[in-house]
Amino acid sequence: MSAQNSEGITTLLEAEKEASKIVQKAREYRTKRVREARDEAKKEIEAYRAQKEAEFKKFESEHSQGNKQAEEEADKEAEAKIKEIKEAGKKSQDNVVKDLLSAVFDIKPEPASD
């Protein structure tokens, strides 16, 4: 019986080693698959990011042209107003200086009314 027990124990030990190998292979496969899944996810994320960036740049270029036109029109209007104000200032500059000098030099003292 001892031989049978010994044979049974050996068979069990071999089965345990085989099971251990199977578990180890399963762990390695799982680790490999997790890495592959992570790499696939990174690729998908990069592709999605590139797509959204392209969409944003297209949107931005379409809508920024309207802004550029509005800015150009506003700049033209501002330049026209500035030019108009400068011309008005040049026209009345002599009168303003004359009035200021007159107010400074032609003093008309008046008594205080208490």
Disulfide bonds with the S-S distance in Angstrom:
none
